[in-house]
Amino acid sequence: DYLANVVWSEQLPNLIHQTLLETFENMNLFKAVGKSAEPFDADYVIIPLIDQFEIIEKKDGGFVARIRLSLKCVHDKTRYVLAGQTFQAHINTDTRSKDAFMSALTTAFVQINIQIQQWGMFAIKEIKS
């Protein structure tokens, strides 16, 4: 079963990557933040992996938006993994509609973004010290 007329498979990674760039830029932990395709010399690279991004129908009725995202902070020159973490959020909704599903997914992603900020403040400071 799927939600008709919803396509995010090609755009989702770019949207998440852009949001992560903005998150790390707003944290002011780095001199510069950019995409790997941009020409600048980076010490660290954040590699995101979308493990799960879906709406599941629950056995007892209703639905749950599930997002799981893994991040690795890698030293750009040595490719050594300096830190890594998996973030996840599950948001319930009782309504079967595109708007309810998108709202649940958005709320789940906001929760993950908060988790990333909390992790980033600790992990990045540890890496840089």
Secondary structure by P-SEA (a helix, b strand, c coil): ccccccccccaaaaaaaaaaaaaaaaaccccccccccccccccbbbbbbbcccbbbbbccbbbbbbbbbbbbbccccccccccccccbbbbbbccccaaaaaaaaaaaaaaaaaaaaaaaacaaaaaac
